[in-house]
């Protein structure tokens, strides 16, 4: 309950500020209202809360990416969210976010908190740069989950730091790795995103951290392997 009161209050204050200052429009449409998941969305999440979450997450993403002026970010005037009767969790195409009513229905935990995290992830896809389509898909998903991580909205099933098979495995694995890289140089993720505005190269890691991404991955794995052995 304390989480919900604090988070909703923060959403309200920051969303109102964001909407007034930056004038991004948000729309939410439940196109699955006649399904069990759509009904649960209306009951446990709702359109007003979803709009506030989108507005708050936009402001949060801009801060994470250090996009302090309109020239730093995409020219997005409106973000539309749809609750659809689809499989999966959610997906984003350009400025449209689609959330699965079936996932909402099947989720056994705090569904409002979970969908809040999902929206932070999906809204990151709206705003992040992708190297004009040349960046690894795993890195794109990892950056979106990194934002979710920094928002404190990760689910319990995420991998622990140091786990995973490769740096661009995506999602939670890559998010944990990016968090490690950011610990080496604060603002690393923001600078990496800026570099991805017009293209992509693994050399970006060398330019920002002085080491290849493969070297960084090995050191990341070694760090947590050593900590595990000590524990």
N, C-alpha and C positions, 0 to 999 in steps of 0.2 A: 504493500500500500504506500509506504514512504517513497519508494521508487516512482510509482505512478504520479503521486502528487507533485513531487519535485520536477519530474521530467515534463509533465503536462504544463506546469507553470512556466518552465523554461521555454517550452515550445511556444506558448502563447506570447510571451514577451518578445522573444527573438524573431518569431514569425511575423508579428505585426511590424517590428522594426524593419525586417528584410523587405516585406511587401511595400512599405511606404517609401523606402529609400531606393530600392532596386527595381520595383515595378514588374517583377516576374509574375505572370498569372498562372494559377494552378487550378486544374479541374480534375474531379474524381467522379467516375461513373461506374456504378455497380451493374454490370450487364448479366450477372448471374444471380440476381435477387431471388429468383424462384427455385434456386438450388439450396441444399443444406449449407454449403460453404458460403454462398452469398448471403443467406440469412444470418449466419454466424458473423460475417463481416459487419453487417448492419448492427448487430446486437453488441458485439464485443470490441469493434474497432471504429467503424463509422466514417462517413465522408468528412465531417469537420476535423476530426483528429488526423485523418490522412492528409488533408490539405496543410494543416499546421506542421506535420512531420516533413512534408515535402519542402515547405518554406524554411523550416529550421535546418534541415539537412543541406539545403542549398547554401545557406550562410556558413554552415560548418565546413562544407567542402571547399568553399572559397578560401576559408582561413587555412585549412590543411594544405591547399595548393598555393597559398600565398598569392592569390589572384585579387589584388587590392583595387584594381580599376577595371572598367569594362573592356579596355584594350587587352587585358591579360587573359580574358576568358571568351568562351563562345558567345555568339550573339543569339541567345535563347530568350524568346519573349514569353513563351507559354510551355508548360509541362503538363501533359495529360496522363492521368493514371486510370487504368481500366481493371476492374475485377472481372475475370472471364472464367468460364467453365472449361478449363484446360488442365492438362497434366503438367507435371513439373512444379517449380516454385514460382518463378517470375522470369521475365526477360524484358529487354529494352531495345527499341528500335528508334533511332534518332531522338525525338523528344517525347516519345510515348513509352510509358511503363505499363506492363501487363502483369497482373498478379493472379495466381491460380486460386480460384475458389475451392477447388478440391484439396489443395494443400492447407488452406485455412481450416477446412472442415476436419482434416485428418490430424492436425497438429494437437498434441496432447498436453502441451505446457501452456505458459502464458502467451497466448496468441497475439495479443497486442504488442508485447515487447518483441516477439519474433518478427512480426511484420514491420515494426519500426526499424529493426536491423536490416531487413530485406530492402526496405525503401532507401535506407542510407546507401546500401550497396548499389541498387539499381539507379538511383539518382546520380551517383558518381559516374556511371556510364554516360549520362547525359552531358556532364561537364568535362570529363577528362579528355586529354588529347591521346590519340592512338597511333601516332606516327604515320598519319595518312594511310592507315590500314596495314602498315608494315611491322608493327610491334607484335611480339608473340602474344597469342591469345591468353596464355597462362599469366603473363605479366599484367595484361589489362584486367583480368579477373582478380589477380592478386592485389592490385592497387585499389580496386573497389572494396575488397575485403579488408585492406589496410585501413581504409576510412572507417569501416564498421568497427574494426578493432579499436581505433583511437576514440570512437564514440562510446566505447564501453558496452557494446551491444552484441558481443559474440555469443553464440550458443555453446552449450556444454560439450557437444560432440566434436568441437574443433581439435585439430592436432595440437600437441604441446610444442613449445619452442624447440627447434632442433630436429623435429621429425620431418619426414618427407624424402623423396627419392631424387628430385632435381629442383633447381631453383625456380624454373618456370613451370612447375607442376600446376600452378594456379591456385586460386581461392585461398583457403587458410594456410596452406604450405607456403605459398609465395608471400602472403601477407606477413607471416611470422618472419620470413627472411628479410623482407623490406623493413620491418620494424628494427631488426638487427642492424641493417645498413644505415637506417636513420639515426641509430644510437651512436654510430661512428661519426656521423656528421649531421647535426640537426638541420632539418630542412632539405635533406637529400631527396625525399620523395617528391617534394614540391619542385625541386630543380630538375629531377628526372622527368616529371610531367611536362615542364616547360620545354625541355629539349625535344620531347615527342610531338611538339606542335606541327612540325613540318616533315618529320621522318623518324627513323629509328636505326640505332646501331648498338651492339653490345659494348662498343667502345665508350658509350656514355658512362658506364660504371667506372672505367679507367679515368676518364676526364674528371669525374666527381669525387672518386675515392682513391684513385691512384693504384687500383688493383683490378684485375680482370674479374668478371662476374663468377667464373669458375673457381678462381682463387678465393674470392669472398665466400662462396658457398662452402668450400672445404673448411675454411676457418670457422664459419658459422657452425657447421656440423661438429667440428672438433671442440668448440667451446662448450656446447651443451652435452656432448659425450663425456667430456672431462668433468663437468658439473654433476652429471648423473653418476659417474664412477665414485666421486667424492662422497655424494649423498648415500 
